[in-house]
Amino acid sequence: MDVFEAMSTCRAMRYLEPDPVDDELIEQIITAATWAPSPGNSQGRDFVVVKDADKKRRIGDAIEAVMARPVAAMERPDRTHRLMLDGTAHLIETLKSCPVLILVCGKAVYPYAAPRESFVWSSIYPAAQNLIVAARALGLGTVFTTFQGTAEPTIRETLSIPDDVHIGCVIPVGWPGKKFGPLKRVGYDSVVHVDEWRGDLRTYPPTYDE
Ligand SMILES: Cc1cc2nc3c(=O)[nH]c(=O)nc-3n(C[C@H](O)[C@H](O)[C@H](O)COP(=O)(O)O)c2cc1C
């Protein structure tokens, strides 16, 4: 698949089928993640692949226990919010049955003489995005999540992740249960400043014609 097509249809896929995903595909998307740049090419990131049903259940249950109620209670003022939050609620409920969870983790290793935490995220996020786009190109669904913050002690204990390793995101991977498709994003003219800053070009949160 053309990379522009993959990127422009790479919706957050919160509905994933429980069917297994071949190890070769997981290896392929993580290999794509390793191609991402990082500060000084330090590559301070690691990938924890969770396939074990009991471990996924422990992680999923811990996240669900904290997140299910607040997400259910969040306001859904319009269709966009309703679809997103209903999807998030569904994902929380089904996290344990997603075929694979990939945690993109990183340690403060750069600059080598005086490592800084900010560079951890600079290593993790390009890699995570590479992984997500590669998965899309293979027809696999994924979604960036930062749910781990709600259940970090359980996740660390379940996966033996050391304290000095940051968990950047948890990416569920599986065959999509809904369609990929066009993204809602503000356009080129709303984000580009040519030769000089043009003041506020837009408001937040972004609005769209429904
Ligand atoms: C750093 C980061 C963290 C995110 N965390 C969550 C999350 O915890 N749960 C979730 O359902 N989606 C999460 N998302 C997904 C975003 O909500 C999603 O990418 C955004 O709403 C755009 O959706 P779309 O790609 O389907 O258009 C996260 C995305 C990013 C980049």
The ligand as a MOL file (V3000), in Angstrom:
LIG
                    3D

  0  0  0     0  0            999 V3000
M  V30 BEGIN CTAB
M  V30 COUNTS 31 33 0 0 0
M  V30 BEGIN ATOM
M  V30 1 C -0.1870 10.0020 22.4320 0
M  V30 2 C -1.5670 9.5040 22.1700 0
M  V30 3 C -2.2980 8.9350 23.1970 0
M  V30 4 C -3.5690 8.4260 22.9660 0
M  V30 5 N -4.2340 7.7970 23.9900 0
M  V30 6 C -5.4330 7.2210 23.7510 0
M  V30 7 C -6.0750 6.4660 24.7660 0
M  V30 8 O -5.5700 6.3470 25.8900 0
M  V30 9 N -7.2470 5.8740 24.4660 0
M  V30 10 C -7.8240 5.9670 23.2280 0
M  V30 11 O -8.8860 5.3770 23.0120 0
M  V30 12 N -7.2260 6.6740 22.2290 0
M  V30 13 C -6.0440 7.2900 22.4740 0
M  V30 14 N -5.4010 7.9800 21.4580 0
M  V30 15 C -5.9980 8.0100 20.1170 0
M  V30 16 C -6.5660 9.3750 19.7580 0
M  V30 17 O -7.7230 9.6270 20.5050 0
M  V30 18 C -6.8490 9.3760 18.2510 0
M  V30 19 O -5.6470 9.1980 17.5580 0
M  V30 20 C -7.4960 10.6700 17.8020 0
M  V30 21 O -8.7430 10.8430 18.4280 0
M  V30 22 C -7.6940 10.6950 16.2940 0
M  V30 23 O -8.5170 9.6200 15.9340 0
M  V30 24 P -8.4830 9.0560 14.4380 0
M  V30 25 O -7.0670 8.7080 14.1920 0
M  V30 26 O -9.3930 7.8740 14.4280 0
M  V30 27 O -8.9350 10.1440 13.5570 0
M  V30 28 C -4.1410 8.5240 21.6780 0
M  V30 29 C -3.4020 9.1110 20.6470 0
M  V30 30 C -2.1380 9.6020 20.8800 0
M  V30 31 C -1.3550 10.2100 19.7440 0
M  V30 END ATOM
M  V30 BEGIN BOND
M  V30 1 1 1 2
M  V30 2 1 2 3
M  V30 3 2 2 30
M  V30 4 2 3 4
M  V30 5 1 4 5
M  V30 6 1 4 28
M  V30 7 2 5 6
M  V30 8 1 6 7
M  V30 9 1 6 13
M  V30 10 2 7 8
M  V30 11 1 7 9
M  V30 12 1 9 10
M  V30 13 2 10 11
M  V30 14 1 10 12
M  V30 15 2 12 13
M  V30 16 1 13 14
M  V30 17 1 14 15
M  V30 18 1 14 28
M  V30 19 1 15 16
M  V30 20 1 16 17
M  V30 21 1 16 18
M  V30 22 1 18 19
M  V30 23 1 18 20
M  V30 24 1 20 21
M  V30 25 1 20 22
M  V30 26 1 22 23
M  V30 27 1 23 24
M  V30 28 2 24 25
M  V30 29 1 24 26
M  V30 30 1 24 27
M  V30 31 2 28 29
M  V30 32 1 29 30
M  V30 33 1 30 31
M  V30 END BOND
M  V30 END CTAB
M  END
